[in-house]
Amino acid sequence: MPSSILWLLLALLCLAVTPRRSGGQLEEWCIADEQTPADELKMALDWACEKGGADCSKIQENQACYLPNTLEHHASYAFNNYYQKLKQEGATCYFNAAAFVTALDPSHNSCKFEYIP
């Protein structure tokens, strides 16, 4: 393969993994940690959707973010919704160590994970 093509592929790869910026800030999303035990993830999800005030309507059956129908995916959506809505008021992406911040947008197909600068 010619070196010019390799350089082009390398440049495209760098663009794909470079975190996006919005208004000079890095864009961040809050997602579930796949290593968190299911019972702890479920408790954190329940808290986010109930006491935390996250809008979990989109992870209900027949809604845009229901699929994939996994605990990890639903928790990620709820954690991010809570974090985006309340981070300016001091909210964190911790959820008792069940979540972390990522610069990679977890949105997929018709399911858009909100980002609020």
N, CA, C and O atoms as a GROMACS GRO file, in nm:
protein
  468
    1MET      N    1   0.085  -0.117   0.000
    1MET     CA    2   0.000   0.000   0.000
    1MET      C    3   0.089   0.124   0.000
    1MET      O    4   0.182   0.132   0.080
    2PRO      N    5   0.064   0.220  -0.087
    2PRO     CA    6   0.147   0.340  -0.095
    2PRO      C    7   0.142   0.418   0.037
    2PRO      O    8   0.041   0.418   0.107
    3SER      N    9   0.253   0.485   0.067
    3SER     CA   10   0.262   0.558   0.194
    3SER      C   11   0.162   0.671   0.204
    3SER      O   12   0.119   0.704   0.315
    4SER      N   13   0.123   0.732   0.093
    4SER     CA   14   0.025   0.842   0.098
    4SER      C   15  -0.110   0.791   0.147
    4SER      O   16  -0.180   0.863   0.218
    5ILE      N   17  -0.146   0.672   0.111
    5ILE     CA   18  -0.272   0.614   0.159
    5ILE      C   19  -0.263   0.584   0.308
    5ILE      O   20  -0.358   0.605   0.382
    6LEU      N   21  -0.148   0.534   0.351
    6LEU     CA   22  -0.130   0.507   0.493
    6LEU      C   23  -0.142   0.636   0.575
    6LEU      O   24  -0.204   0.637   0.681
    7TRP      N   25  -0.083   0.743   0.525
    7TRP     CA   26  -0.093   0.871   0.596
    7TRP      C   27  -0.236   0.920   0.602
    7TRP      O   28  -0.281   0.972   0.704
    8LEU      N   29  -0.309   0.903   0.494
    8LEU     CA   30  -0.449   0.942   0.489
    8LEU      C   31  -0.531   0.862   0.590
    8LEU      O   32  -0.613   0.918   0.662
    9LEU      N   33  -0.509   0.732   0.594
    9LEU     CA   34  -0.579   0.646   0.690
    9LEU      C   35  -0.546   0.685   0.833
    9LEU      O   36  -0.634   0.686   0.919
   10LEU      N   37  -0.420   0.716   0.860
   10LEU     CA   38  -0.379   0.758   0.993
   10LEU      C   39  -0.447   0.889   1.032
   10LEU      O   40  -0.492   0.905   1.145
   11ALA      N   41  -0.453   0.983   0.938
   11ALA     CA   42  -0.518   1.112   0.965
   11ALA      C   43  -0.666   1.093   0.993
   11ALA      O   44  -0.720   1.156   1.084
   12LEU      N   45  -0.732   1.007   0.918
   12LEU     CA   46  -0.875   0.980   0.941
   12LEU      C   47  -0.898   0.914   1.075
   12LEU      O   48  -0.994   0.945   1.145
   13LEU      N   49  -0.810   0.823   1.112
   13LEU     CA   50  -0.820   0.757   1.242
   13LEU      C   51  -0.806   0.858   1.355
   13LEU      O   52  -0.881   0.853   1.452
   14CYS      N   53  -0.712   0.949   1.343
   14CYS     CA   54  -0.693   1.053   1.445
   14CYS      C   55  -0.816   1.141   1.458
   14CYS      O   56  -0.857   1.175   1.569
   15LEU      N   57  -0.876   1.176   1.347
   15LEU     CA   58  -0.998   1.257   1.351
   15LEU      C   59  -1.112   1.182   1.418
   15LEU      O   60  -1.192   1.241   1.489
   16ALA      N   61  -1.119   1.053   1.395
   16ALA     CA   62  -1.228   0.973   1.451
   16ALA      C   63  -1.219   0.959   1.602
   16ALA      O   64  -1.322   0.950   1.668
   17VAL      N   65  -1.099   0.957   1.656
   17VAL     CA   66  -1.084   0.936   1.801
   17VAL      C   67  -1.056   1.065   1.878
   17VAL      O   68  -1.045   1.061   2.000
   18THR      N   69  -1.044   1.177   1.809
   18THR     CA   70  -1.021   1.304   1.877
   18THR      C   71  -1.151   1.351   1.940
   18THR      O   72  -1.252   1.360   1.871
   19PRO      N   73  -1.150   1.380   2.070
   19PRO     CA   74  -1.272   1.427   2.136
   19PRO      C   75  -1.323   1.555   2.072
   19PRO      O   76  -1.246   1.642   2.031
   20ARG      N   77  -1.456   1.566   2.065
   20ARG     CA   78  -1.518   1.684   2.007
   20ARG      C   79  -1.518   1.797   2.108
   20ARG      O   80  -1.515   1.775   2.229
   21ARG      N   81  -1.521   1.918   2.056
   21ARG     CA   82  -1.528   2.036   2.141
   21ARG      C   83  -1.656   2.112   2.108
   21ARG      O   84  -1.701   2.115   1.993
   22SER      N   85  -1.712   2.170   2.210
   22SER     CA   86  -1.831   2.252   2.193
   22SER      C   87  -1.807   2.380   2.271
   22SER      O   88  -1.797   2.377   2.394
   23GLY      N   89  -1.799   2.491   2.202
   23GLY     CA   90  -1.773   2.617   2.270
   23GLY      C   91  -1.640   2.618   2.343
   23GLY      O   92  -1.627   2.682   2.446
   24GLY      N   93  -1.541   2.547   2.289
   24GLY     CA   94  -1.409   2.544   2.351
   24GLY      C   95  -1.394   2.438   2.460
   24GLY      O   96  -1.284   2.417   2.510
   25GLN      N   97  -1.503   2.373   2.497
   25GLN     CA   98  -1.497   2.269   2.600
   25GLN      C   99  -1.501   2.132   2.534
   25GLN      O  100  -1.562   2.113   2.429
   26LEU      N  101  -1.434   2.035   2.598
   26LEU     CA  102  -1.444   1.898   2.550
   26LEU      C  103  -1.584   1.847   2.580
   26LEU      O  104  -1.639   1.870   2.687
   27GLU      N  105  -1.641   1.777   2.484
   27GLU     CA  106  -1.772   1.716   2.507
   27GLU      C  107  -1.751   1.588   2.587
   27GLU      O  108  -1.659   1.511   2.561
   28GLU      N  109  -1.838   1.567   2.685
   28GLU     CA  110  -1.827   1.451   2.773
   28GLU      C  111  -1.965   1.390   2.795
   28GLU      O  112  -2.066   1.459   2.803
   29TRP      N  113  -1.965   1.259   2.803
   29TRP     CA  114  -2.086   1.184   2.835
   29TRP      C  115  -2.057   1.094   2.954
   29TRP      O  116  -1.942   1.055   2.977
   30CYS      N  117  -2.159   1.062   3.028
   30CYS     CA  118  -2.147   0.976   3.146
   30CYS      C  119  -2.207   0.840   3.111
   30CYS      O  120  -2.323   0.832   3.070
   31ILE      N  121  -2.128   0.734   3.126
   31ILE     CA  122  -2.176   0.601   3.091
   31ILE      C  123  -2.147   0.501   3.203
   31ILE      O  124  -2.061   0.524   3.288
   32ALA      N  125  -2.220   0.393   3.201
   32ALA     CA  126  -2.204   0.287   3.300
   32ALA      C  127  -2.071   0.215   3.281
   32ALA      O  128  -2.023   0.196   3.169
   33ASP      N  129  -2.013   0.175   3.392
   33ASP     CA  130  -1.890   0.096   3.390
   33ASP      C  131  -1.930  -0.050   3.374
   33ASP      O  132  -1.999  -0.106   3.459
   34GLU      N  133  -1.886  -0.112   3.266
   34GLU     CA  134  -1.924  -0.251   3.236
   34GLU      C  135  -1.875  -0.350   3.341
   34GLU      O  136  -1.921  -0.465   3.344
   35GLN      N  137  -1.783  -0.309   3.426
   35GLN     CA  138  -1.731  -0.399   3.529
   35GLN      C  139  -1.811  -0.394   3.659
   35GLN      O  140  -1.784  -0.470   3.752
   36THR      N  141  -1.910  -0.305   3.665
   36THR     CA  142  -1.993  -0.294   3.785
   36THR      C  143  -2.087  -0.413   3.794
   36THR      O  144  -2.152  -0.447   3.696
   37PRO      N  145  -2.095  -0.477   3.910
   37PRO     CA  146  -2.188  -0.590   3.926
   37PRO      C  147  -2.332  -0.546   3.897
   37PRO      O  148  -2.371  -0.433   3.926
   38ALA      N  149  -2.410  -0.636   3.840
   38ALA     CA  150  -2.547  -0.605   3.796
   38ALA      C  151  -2.634  -0.549   3.907
   38ALA      O  152  -2.712  -0.457   3.883
   39ASP      N  153  -2.624  -0.603   4.028
   39ASP     CA  154  -2.710  -0.554   4.136
   39ASP      C  155  -2.676  -0.409   4.172
   39ASP      O  156  -2.766  -0.330   4.202
   40GLU      N  157  -2.549  -0.373   4.170
   40GLU     CA  158  -2.510  -0.235   4.198
   40GLU      C  159  -2.552  -0.141   4.084
   40GLU      O  160  -2.596  -0.029   4.108
   41LEU      N  161  -2.539  -0.189   3.962
   41LEU     CA  162  -2.579  -0.109   3.846
   41LEU      C  163  -2.730  -0.084   3.850
   41LEU      O  164  -2.775   0.027   3.820
   42LYS      N  165  -2.806  -0.185   3.885
   42LYS     CA  166  -2.952  -0.173   3.894
   42LYS      C  167  -2.991  -0.072   4.002
   42LYS      O  168  -3.081   0.009   3.980
   43MET      N  169  -2.924  -0.076   4.117
   43MET     CA  170  -2.954   0.021   4.223
   43MET      C  171  -2.923   0.162   4.178
   43MET      O  172  -3.000   0.255   4.206
   44ALA      N  173  -2.813   0.181   4.109
   44ALA     CA  174  -2.775   0.313   4.060
   44ALA      C  175  -2.873   0.361   3.952
   44ALA      O  176  -2.911   0.478   3.951
   45LEU      N  177  -2.915   0.272   3.864
   45LEU     CA  178  -3.013   0.306   3.761
   45LEU      C  179  -3.145   0.348   3.826
   45LEU      O  180  -3.203   0.450   3.788
   46ASP      N  181  -3.191   0.270   3.922
   46ASP     CA  182  -3.316   0.304   3.991
   46ASP      C  183  -3.306   0.440   4.058
   46ASP      O  184  -3.400   0.519   4.052
   47TRP      N  185  -3.193   0.468   4.122
   47TRP     CA  186  -3.177   0.598   4.188
   47TRP      C  187  -3.180   0.710   4.085
   47TRP      O  188  -3.248   0.811   4.105
   48ALA      N  189  -3.108   0.694   3.974
   48ALA     CA  190  -3.102   0.798   3.872
   48ALA      C  191  -3.241   0.829   3.817
   48ALA      O  192  -3.277   0.945   3.800
   49CYS      N  193  -3.320   0.725   3.790
   49CYS     CA  194  -3.452   0.743   3.731
   49CYS      C  195  -3.556   0.791   3.832
   49CYS      O  196  -3.654   0.856   3.794
   50GLU      N  197  -3.537   0.760   3.958
   50GLU     CA  198  -3.636   0.797   4.058
   50GLU      C  199  -3.592   0.922   4.135
   50GLU      O  200  -3.637   1.032   4.103
   51LYS      N  201  -3.508   0.907   4.232
   51LYS     CA  202  -3.466   1.019   4.316
   51LYS      C  203  -3.377   1.119   4.243
   51LYS      O  204  -3.382   1.238   4.272
   52GLY      N  205  -3.297   1.071   4.149
   52GLY     CA  206  -3.203   1.158   4.080
   52GLY      C  207  -3.269   1.251   3.979
   52GLY      O  208  -3.211   1.354   3.944
   53GLY      N  209  -3.387   1.217   3.932
   53GLY     CA  210  -3.459   1.303   3.840
   53GLY      C  211  -3.423   1.287   3.693
   53GLY      O  212  -3.461   1.370   3.611
   54ALA      N  213  -3.350   1.181   3.658
   54ALA     CA  214  -3.319   1.158   3.517
   54ALA      C  215  -3.448   1.127   3.441
   54ALA      O  216  -3.540   1.065   3.495
   55ASP      N  217  -3.454   1.170   3.316
   55ASP     CA  218  -3.568   1.139   3.230
   55ASP      C  219  -3.541   1.004   3.165
   55ASP      O  220  -3.463   0.994   3.071
   56CYS      N  221  -3.605   0.901   3.217
   56CYS     CA  222  -3.581   0.765   3.168
   56CYS      C  223  -3.690   0.717   3.073
   56CYS      O  224  -3.701   0.598   3.045
   57SER      N  225  -3.770   0.809   3.022
   57SER     CA  226  -3.880   0.771   2.933
   57SER      C  227  -3.829   0.708   2.803
   57SER      O  228  -3.897   0.622   2.746
   58LYS      N  229  -3.712   0.749   2.754
   58LYS     CA  230  -3.662   0.698   2.626
   58LYS      C  231  -3.603   0.558   2.635
   58LYS      O  232  -3.571   0.498   2.532
   59ILE      N  233  -3.587   0.504   2.756
   59ILE     CA  234  -3.536   0.367   2.769
   59ILE      C  235  -3.649   0.270   2.803
   59ILE      O  236  -3.625   0.155   2.841
   60GLN      N  237  -3.773   0.317   2.787
   60GLN     CA  238  -3.889   0.230   2.806
   60GLN      C  239  -3.916   0.156   2.676
   60GLN      O  240  -3.875   0.201   2.568
   61GLU      N  241  -3.986   0.044   2.685
   61GLU     CA  242  -4.016  -0.037   2.567
   61GLU      C  243  -4.082   0.047   2.458
   61GLU      O  244  -4.167   0.132   2.486
   62ASN      N  245  -4.042   0.022   2.334
   62ASN     CA  246  -4.092   0.090   2.214
   62ASN      C  247  -4.047   0.236   2.203
   62ASN      O  248  -4.105   0.312   2.125
   63GLN      N  249  -3.947   0.276   2.279
   63GLN     CA  250  -3.893   0.412   2.271
   63GLN      C  251  -3.756   0.408   2.203
   63GLN      O  252  -3.698   0.301   2.184
   64ALA      N  253  -3.705   0.525   2.167
   64ALA     CA  254  -3.584   0.537   2.085
   64ALA      C  255  -3.460   0.472   2.145
   64ALA      O  256  -3.374   0.424   2.070
   65CYS      N  257  -3.449   0.468   2.276
   65CYS     CA  258  -3.327   0.414   2.339
   65CYS      C  259  -3.350   0.285   2.417
   65CYS      O  260  -3.269   0.249   2.502
   66TYR      N  261  -3.458   0.217   2.388
   66TYR     CA  262  -3.486   0.090   2.457
   66TYR      C  263  -3.386  -0.018   2.415
   66TYR      O  264  -3.341  -0.098   2.497
   67LEU      N  265  -3.353  -0.019   2.286
   67LEU     CA  266  -3.258  -0.120   2.236
   67LEU      C  267  -3.118  -0.062   2.228
   67LEU      O  268  -3.104   0.054   2.190
   68PRO      N  269  -3.017  -0.134   2.262
   68PRO     CA  270  -3.024  -0.272   2.311
   68PRO      C  271  -3.082  -0.276   2.453
   68PRO      O  272  -3.051  -0.192   2.538
   69ASN      N  273  -3.164  -0.373   2.475
   69ASN     CA  274  -3.232  -0.388   2.604
   69ASN      C  275  -3.139  -0.456   2.704
   69ASN      O  276  -3.157  -0.573   2.738
   70THR      N  277  -3.040  -0.380   2.750
   70THR     CA  278  -2.947  -0.432   2.850
   70THR      C  279  -2.941  -0.336   2.967
   70THR      O  280  -2.966  -0.216   2.952
   71LEU      N  281  -2.909  -0.388   3.081
   71LEU     CA  282  -2.895  -0.307   3.201
   71LEU      C  283  -2.787  -0.200   3.182
   71LEU      O  284  -2.806  -0.085   3.220
   72GLU      N  285  -2.675  -0.239   3.125
   72GLU     CA  286  -2.565  -0.145   3.104
   72GLU      C  287  -2.605  -0.029   3.013
   72GLU      O  288  -2.575   0.087   3.042
   73HIS      N  289  -2.673  -0.059   2.903
   73HIS     CA  290  -2.715   0.046   2.811
   73HIS      C  291  -2.818   0.139   2.877
   73HIS      O  292  -2.805   0.261   2.867
   74HIS      N  293  -2.917   0.083   2.942
   74HIS     CA  294  -3.019   0.165   3.006
   74HIS      C  295  -2.958   0.250   3.118
   74HIS      O  296  -2.994   0.367   3.133
   75ALA      N  297  -2.866   0.193   3.194
   75ALA     CA  298  -2.799   0.270   3.299
   75ALA      C  299  -2.717   0.383   3.238
   75ALA      O  300  -2.717   0.495   3.289
   76SER      N  301  -2.647   0.356   3.129
   76SER     CA  302  -2.568   0.460   3.063
   76SER      C  303  -2.656   0.576   3.020
   76SER      O  304  -2.621   0.692   3.040
   77TYR      N  305  -2.770   0.544   2.961
   77TYR     CA  306  -2.859   0.651   2.916
   77TYR      C  307  -2.908   0.734   3.035
   77TYR      O  308  -2.906   0.857   3.030
   78ALA      N  309  -2.951   0.668   3.141
   78ALA     CA  310  -3.003   0.738   3.259
   78ALA      C  311  -2.893   0.820   3.327
   78ALA      O  312  -2.916   0.935   3.364
   79PHE      N  313  -2.774   0.761   3.343
   79PHE     CA  314  -2.664   0.832   3.407
   79PHE      C  315  -2.630   0.957   3.329
   79PHE      O  316  -2.610   1.064   3.388
   80ASN      N  317  -2.623   0.945   3.196
   80ASN     CA  318  -2.588   1.060   3.114
   80ASN      C  319  -2.696   1.168   3.121
   80ASN      O  320  -2.664   1.286   3.128
   81ASN      N  321  -2.820   1.127   3.118
   81ASN     CA  322  -2.929   1.225   3.124
   81ASN      C  323  -2.921   1.304   3.255
   81ASN      O  324  -2.934   1.426   3.254
   82TYR      N  325  -2.901   1.234   3.365
   82TYR     CA  326  -2.886   1.299   3.495
   82TYR      C  327  -2.766   1.394   3.495
   82TYR      O  328  -2.777   1.510   3.535
   83TYR      N  329  -2.652   1.344   3.450
   83TYR     CA  330  -2.528   1.420   3.451
   83TYR      C  331  -2.538   1.546   3.365
   83TYR      O  332  -2.499   1.654   3.408
   84GLN      N  333  -2.591   1.532   3.245
   84GLN     CA  334  -2.601   1.648   3.156
   84GLN      C  335  -2.693   1.755   3.213
   84GLN      O  336  -2.663   1.874   3.205
   85LYS      N  337  -2.806   1.713   3.271
   85LYS     CA  338  -2.902   1.808   3.325
   85LYS      C  339  -2.850   1.881   3.448
   85LYS      O  340  -2.884   1.997   3.471
   86LEU      N  341  -2.768   1.813   3.529
   86LEU     CA  342  -2.734   1.868   3.660
   86LEU      C  343  -2.586   1.897   3.683
   86LEU      O  344  -2.549   1.940   3.792
   87LYS      N  345  -2.501   1.875   3.584
   87LYS     CA  346  -2.357   1.896   3.606
   87LYS      C  347  -2.324   2.042   3.636
   87LYS      O  348  -2.230   2.069   3.711
   88GLN      N  349  -2.400   2.136   3.579
   88GLN     CA  350  -2.374   2.278   3.607
   88GLN      C  351  -2.407   2.314   3.751
   88GLN      O  352  -2.363   2.418   3.801
   89GLU      N  353  -2.485   2.228   3.817
   89GLU     CA  354  -2.520   2.249   3.957
   89GLU      C  355  -2.433   2.166   4.051
   89GLU      O  356  -2.458   2.160   4.171
   90GLY      N  357  -2.330   2.102   3.995
   90GLY     CA  358  -2.237   2.026   4.077
   90GLY      C  359  -2.254   1.875   4.074
   90GLY      O  360  -2.183   1.804   4.144
   91ALA      N  361  -2.348   1.825   3.994
   91ALA     CA  362  -2.368   1.680   3.985
   91ALA      C  363  -2.244   1.614   3.925
   91ALA      O  364  -2.173   1.675   3.844
   92THR      N  365  -2.218   1.492   3.964
   92THR     CA  366  -2.103   1.418   3.912
   92THR      C  367  -2.149   1.293   3.838
   92THR      O  368  -2.266   1.256   3.841
   93CYS      N  369  -2.055   1.231   3.773
   93CYS     CA  370  -2.077   1.104   3.703
   93CYS      C  371  -2.009   0.996   3.785
   93CYS      O  372  -1.911   0.935   3.742
   94TYR      N  373  -2.062   0.971   3.903
   94TYR     CA  374  -1.999   0.874   3.991
   94TYR      C  375  -2.090   0.753   4.014
   94TYR      O  376  -2.050   0.640   3.988
   95PHE      N  377  -2.209   0.776   4.063
   95PHE     CA  378  -2.306   0.670   4.087
   95PHE      C  379  -2.247   0.553   4.165
   95PHE      O  380  -2.260   0.436   4.128
   96ASN      N  381  -2.182   0.591   4.276
   96ASN     CA  382  -2.120   0.491   4.364
   96ASN      C  383  -2.022   0.401   4.286
   96ASN      O  384  -2.021   0.279   4.302
   97ALA      N  385  -1.941   0.464   4.202
   97ALA     CA  386  -1.837   0.399   4.121
   97ALA      C  387  -1.894   0.312   4.010
   97ALA      O  388  -1.824   0.225   3.958
   98ALA      N  389  -2.020   0.333   3.972
   98ALA     CA  390  -2.082   0.253   3.866
   98ALA      C  391  -2.073   0.320   3.729
   98ALA      O  392  -2.119   0.264   3.630
   99ALA      N  393  -2.013   0.440   3.723
   99ALA     CA  394  -2.010   0.515   3.596
   99ALA      C  395  -1.881   0.592   3.582
   99ALA      O  396  -1.806   0.611   3.679
  100PHE      N  397  -1.856   0.638   3.460
  100PHE     CA  398  -1.739   0.722   3.435
  100PHE      C  399  -1.768   0.812   3.316
  100PHE      O  400  -1.860   0.788   3.239
  101VAL      N  401  -1.686   0.915   3.302
  101VAL     CA  402  -1.699   1.012   3.193
  101VAL      C  403  -1.616   0.965   3.074
  101VAL      O  404  -1.505   0.915   3.090
  102THR      N  405  -1.673   0.982   2.955
  102THR     CA  406  -1.603   0.948   2.832
  102THR      C  407  -1.616   1.062   2.732
  102THR      O  408  -1.712   1.138   2.735
  103ALA      N  409  -1.518   1.074   2.645
  103ALA     CA  410  -1.523   1.173   2.538
  103ALA      C  411  -1.581   1.114   2.409
  103ALA      O  412  -1.596   1.185   2.310
  104LEU      N  413  -1.613   0.986   2.411
  104LEU     CA  414  -1.671   0.919   2.294
  104LEU      C  415  -1.823   0.918   2.306
  104LEU      O  416  -1.877   0.864   2.403
  105ASP      N  417  -1.889   0.975   2.210
  105ASP     CA  418  -2.035   0.984   2.210
  105ASP      C  419  -2.095   0.843   2.202
  105ASP      O  420  -2.072   0.772   2.105
  106PRO      N  421  -2.173   0.803   2.304
  106PRO     CA  422  -2.232   0.669   2.304
  106PRO      C  423  -2.361   0.659   2.222
  106PRO      O  424  -2.422   0.552   2.218
  107SER      N  425  -2.403   0.766   2.157
  107SER     CA  426  -2.525   0.763   2.076
  107SER      C  427  -2.513   0.657   1.966
  107SER      O  428  -2.403   0.627   1.919
  108HIS      N  429  -2.626   0.602   1.927
  108HIS     CA  430  -2.628   0.503   1.820
  108HIS      C  431  -2.766   0.502   1.756
  108HIS      O  432  -2.867   0.522   1.823
  109ASN      N  433  -2.769   0.479   1.628
  109ASN     CA  434  -2.893   0.475   1.550
  109ASN      C  435  -2.984   0.591   1.589
  109ASN      O  436  -2.944   0.707   1.579
  110SER      N  437  -3.106   0.561   1.634
  110SER     CA  438  -3.200   0.668   1.669
  110SER      C  439  -3.187   0.712   1.815
  110SER      O  440  -3.257   0.803   1.858
  111CYS      N  441  -3.098   0.649   1.889
  111CYS     CA  442  -3.080   0.683   2.031
  111CYS      C  443  -2.968   0.786   2.045
  111CYS      O  444  -2.850   0.754   2.026
  112LYS      N  445  -3.006   0.906   2.077
  112LYS     CA  446  -2.909   1.014   2.093
  112LYS      C  447  -2.888   1.043   2.241
  112LYS      O  448  -2.982   1.075   2.315
  113PHE      N  449  -2.763   1.032   2.283
  113PHE     CA  450  -2.726   1.066   2.420
  113PHE      C  451  -2.701   1.218   2.422
  113PHE      O  452  -2.613   1.268   2.351
  114GLU      N  453  -2.776   1.287   2.501
  114GLU     CA  454  -2.769   1.433   2.506
  114GLU      C  455  -2.634   1.482   2.557
  114GLU      O  456  -2.573   1.421   2.644
  115TYR      N  457  -2.590   1.592   2.500
  115TYR     CA  458  -2.473   1.664   2.552
  115TYR      C  459  -2.515   1.808   2.572
  115TYR      O  460  -2.565   1.872   2.480
  116ILE      N  461  -2.493   1.858   2.692
  116ILE     CA  462  -2.523   1.998   2.724
  116ILE      C  463  -2.393   2.064   2.768
  116ILE      O  464  -2.332   2.021   2.866
  117PRO      N  465  -2.350   2.168   2.695
  117PRO     CA  466  -2.223   2.236   2.732
  117PRO      C  467  -2.227   2.294   2.873
  117PRO      O  468  -2.128   2.353   2.918
   0.00000   0.00000   0.00000
